[in-house]
Amino acid sequence: MEDAKAMAAVCNGCHGPLLSSPLSPPLLHNQPADQLFTKLITYKTGQLEGTLMNRIAKGYSKEQLRAIANVLASTTSPSSTP
């Protein structure tokens, strides 16, 4: 799990440390893991083009992308945190 958290931390570079910056690319917090995984796979396979995401996703195995999606899905928005 720690490896998955470290891999998911790379997302902070563009999506922001809380994965919810209003000026960032799409928000990732509170997204279902399956939805995130599917999106990552479409980038990896080239079915969805991106400026960076397609190149980033190609560097990970499907298992790693699943683990990253699971970590991201467990991230809540700042407003939903007590």
C-alpha positions in Angstrom: 0.0 0.0 0.0 2.9 2.4 0.7 4.2 1.9 -2.8 0.8 2.7 -4.2 0.6 5.9 -2.1 4.1 6.9 -3.4 3.0 6.3 -7.0 -0.2 8.2 -6.5 1.7 11.1 -4.9 3.1 11.9 -8.4 -0.5 13.1 -9.3 0.0 16.0 -6.9 2.3 17.7 -9.4 -0.5 18.6 -11.7 -3.7 17.9 -9.7 -2.5 19.6 -6.5 -1.6 18.1 -3.1 -5.3 17.7 -2.2 -6.2 16.5 -5.7 -8.8 19.2 -5.8 -7.2 22.5 -6.9 -9.8 24.6 -8.8 -7.1 25.6 -11.2 -5.8 22.0 -11.8 -6.7 19.4 -14.3 -9.7 17.2 -13.5 -10.4 16.7 -9.8 -9.6 13.3 -8.5 -11.0 13.2 -5.0 -14.1 11.2 -4.3 -14.0 9.5 -7.8 -14.8 5.8 -7.9 -11.8 3.6 -8.2 -13.2 1.8 -11.2 -13.8 5.0 -13.0 -10.3 6.3 -12.3 -8.8 2.9 -13.3 -10.7 2.9 -16.6 -9.5 6.4 -17.4 -5.9 5.5 -16.6 -6.1 2.5 -18.9 -7.5 4.5 -21.7 -4.5 6.8 -21.4 -2.1 3.9 -21.2 -3.5 2.2 -24.3 -3.7 5.4 -26.3 -7.5 5.4 -26.6 -7.5 8.8 -24.9 -5.0 11.4 -25.8 -3.6 13.8 -23.3 -0.8 16.2 -22.9 1.0 14.2 -20.2 -1.3 11.5 -18.9 -0.9 9.2 -21.8 2.9 9.2 -21.4 2.7 8.9 -17.6 0.2 6.0 -17.6 2.3 4.0 -20.1 5.0 3.9 -17.4 2.9 1.8 -15.1 1.6 -1.8 -15.2 -2.2 -2.4 -15.1 -1.7 -3.7 -11.5 0.0 -0.5 -10.5 -2.6 1.7 -12.2 -5.3 -0.3 -10.2 -3.4 0.4 -7.0 -3.1 4.1 -7.8 -6.8 4.3 -8.6 -7.6 2.8 -5.3 -5.5 5.3 -3.4 -6.9 8.2 -5.3 -10.4 7.0 -4.7 -9.8 7.0 -1.0 -8.8 10.6 -1.0 -11.7 12.9 0.2 -12.2 16.5 -0.7 -11.1 19.1 1.8 -14.7 20.1 2.4 -15.7 16.6 3.3 -13.0 16.3 6.0 -14.2 17.2 9.5 
